[in-house]
Amino acid sequence: MRRLRRQQKIIFLALVCSLITGLLLVRLFYIQIVCNDKLTAGAVKQRSQSVVLDYNRGEILDRNGITLLGGKDEKILAIFPTLLEKSEAVQKIFPGIVPLAAMPEAPFVALQGVEPPEEKFFKNNATSGLVIAKSRRRYGPDALATHLVGHIGEADGEGKVGLELVFNHELQGASPTVLAAVVDGRKNLIGGLGYRLRENREPYQPYNLVLSIDYNIQKKVERIMDLQVAKGAVVVMDPHSGDILAMASRPNYMQHQLSSYLNSAGEQESLAVDQPLINRCILSYPPGSIFKIVVAAAALETGKAKLSSKYYCPGFIQVGSKTFNCQHGPHDEITFAQAFAHSCNAVFIELAMDLGREAIYNYARSMGLGKETGILLGSAEQGGETKGMLPLPDEMPFLGDLALAAIGQGKVEATPLQVACLTSVVANGGYLVKPQLVKTLQSRQGQTIKRFSSGPAKKVLNPVTACKLRYMMLGVLEYGTGKAVFCDLFTLGGKTGTAETSRTIDGKRLTHSWFTGILPLENSKAVITVFMEEPLQGSAAETFKDLAQGIYSFLD
């Protein structure tokens, strides 16, 4: 009996040992055979020093398929410091590129855009640790709409701002293309493996982003801004579809030079003052007399005023204990249409008092102010669109607050994009359209993956009111504050705006200049909004005229 039990225990232990051995053999088979390629690649990768040649992200294209990135293929000089030979040739080559003492241990790109003579020189002075390779530069000097596009981080290839951030997942490639040097434990190059190009491309991703931007219009807008606008923004928009045809902010920044000036101590002061990385098109500012479009629309819609209604402007208006001067007055007896053309503060403050806080707020809100437009550029926290400021009726407890709002001052702020939407309401017959920037998401083969819709337009004004407002905008150019914009080639209409700021230079308060208008006034093809924080030359109105003449031939 005891012998039987002993034999049973021996058999049980043998079975357990056999099972364990079998499991170990299965595991060994799985590791050695099934996972061989994966683990070998991992081991090689672990022993690799690598330089990224291309993050393999999708393109960002205009409405006709033209890239806005200006990227190109180029030769680069990659340096693997731990593999460098300490020869006299190396000592001669590197002082002009990077001092040997300051050279990091990790591999890096020392030169971009290596020209044929330079390539020949490096090949003639060939040394281990120095490699010429083909790379893809994502951004080039001809890149357009940089504030819309945004940029990626050079270290990780992730989108940091703009469309690169908002559509980071869609634009992201499966893995970057890298130049790798396979080394042993002592960091010596392994013979037979050496330098290897490693890439993994998926057949469909990354996707390309197709925008509503028109390359030719965007290019013309940016050229004119470079000559006339030191700080400011321009938005060109189709008032019927909501398509953004061009959007540019100044001062500009070029993505391919991002690291060079961000890392420069001398540039930090300039960055703090000029803020070239912010998109002023979606940042809010006091709109000044541009807001009179809202007051005029409310007065016409409610019947508080007609085009021929007469007012008297002594050059100022008293509201409680505060006096508001008419910047362009006195105008004496003046009609409502003339008051709009001459941007008469006295008349529009009087109208605002008659309309009341709720009416001013409701019409401004319905025409797109005080809320995000919904353009796909991210939230304000991500460096994207701000909603501006539109004080609620109870946030204007005093008549002086209402008077300031009526002339676009005080707590009222709007973005150039919101002003373009406001102008579109007048241009298209009374409809608020949602601005559209992104049209489609496409595969690398050009197949449409997803379409983006701006949604239905919302009627906010009577078409007759919109027609009257266009007539009043014509007066601004014919005999009002925008006479500098008058053009013989086609009929334009618009509204000037000047907003005071809290900043002063030499005791003089700085002002911001606005002009928003319709091209052409009837059967409109575009609205153009110009915001000028600091000019290089001319005014916002003059820049508007140059833009209108410059882009007209590109409009359908």
KANORRA-V51175 format. One line per field, one symbol per residue. ss: DSSP state (2 for helix, 1 for strand, 0 for the rest). psi: psi as a letter, one per 20 degrees, with the letter a starting at -180 (. if undefined). burial: + if it has 9 or more other C-alpha atoms within 8 Angstrom, else -. A space follows every 10 residues. Layout:
ss->???
psi->???
burial->???
This chain:
ss->0222222222 2222222222 2222222222 2222022222 2222220111 1111000001 1000001000 0111111110 2220000222 2222000002 2200000111 1100022222 2222000001 1111111000 0000022220 1100000011 1222220222 2000001111 1110000010 0000111100 0000000111 1000222222 2222222211 1111111000 0011111111 0000222222 2200222222 2222000002 2201100222 2222222222 2200000001 1110011110 0111100000 0111122222 2000222222 2222202222 2222220000 0000000002 2200000010 0022200022 2222220000 0011122222 2222222000 1100010111 1100000111 1000000110 0022222222 2222222200 0022200000 0111111111 1111100111 1111111110 0000011111 1111100002 2222222222 222200
psi->ghhghghggg gghggghggg ggghgggggg ghggjggghg hggghhjqpq pphpilqrqo qahjjpqihk rqqrqqoppn hiippmrhgg hhghhifpph hjprhqqroh pqlprghggg ghhhkpqpio ppqprophqr ijqrlhhggb rrphhijqph rbhhghkggh iprgqqpqoq pprahjkqpp phgcpqppqn pqhgqrqqpp ripogggggg ghgghhhiog paqpppqoig hjpohqpqqq qrqphijghg ihiphhiggg ghghmiiqoi hkqqqpibih iigggggggg hijhqrhipq rpojirppoc jpppqohjaq icpqrgghhg hjloggghgg ghhhgrgggg gghgghjjqj qqhjqmjrrh hjjbpqiapo pqhijmhqhh ghgghhjkac ipqqqhghhh gghhghhjjj poqpppgpgr pqrijjpphp qpqirqqppi qphhghghhh ghhhhhhgjb ikhiippihr prqaprpppq riqqpkippq qqpqpprpor gqlqhqqppp pogpqhqarh ghhgghgghh igiiq.
burial->---------- ---------- --------++ +---++---- ---+--++++ ++++++++++ +++---++++ ++-+++++++ +-++-----+ +--++--++- ------+-++ ++-+----+- --------++ -+++++++++ --++++++++ +++----+++ ++++++++-+ ++++++++++ ++++----++ ---+-+---- ----++++++ +++++-++++ ++-+++-+++ +++++++++- ++++++++++ ++++++-+-- ++----++-+ +---++--++ ++++-+++++ ++++++++++ +--+++---- +++++++-+- --++++-+++ ++-+++++++ +++++++++- +++-+-+-++ +-++++++++ +++-+++++- --++++++++ +-+--+--++ +++++++++- ++++++++++ ++++++++++ ++++++++++ ++++---+-- ---+-----+ ++--++++++ ++++++++++ +++-++---- ++++++++++ --------++ ++++++++++ +--+++++++ +++++---++ ++++++++-+ +-----
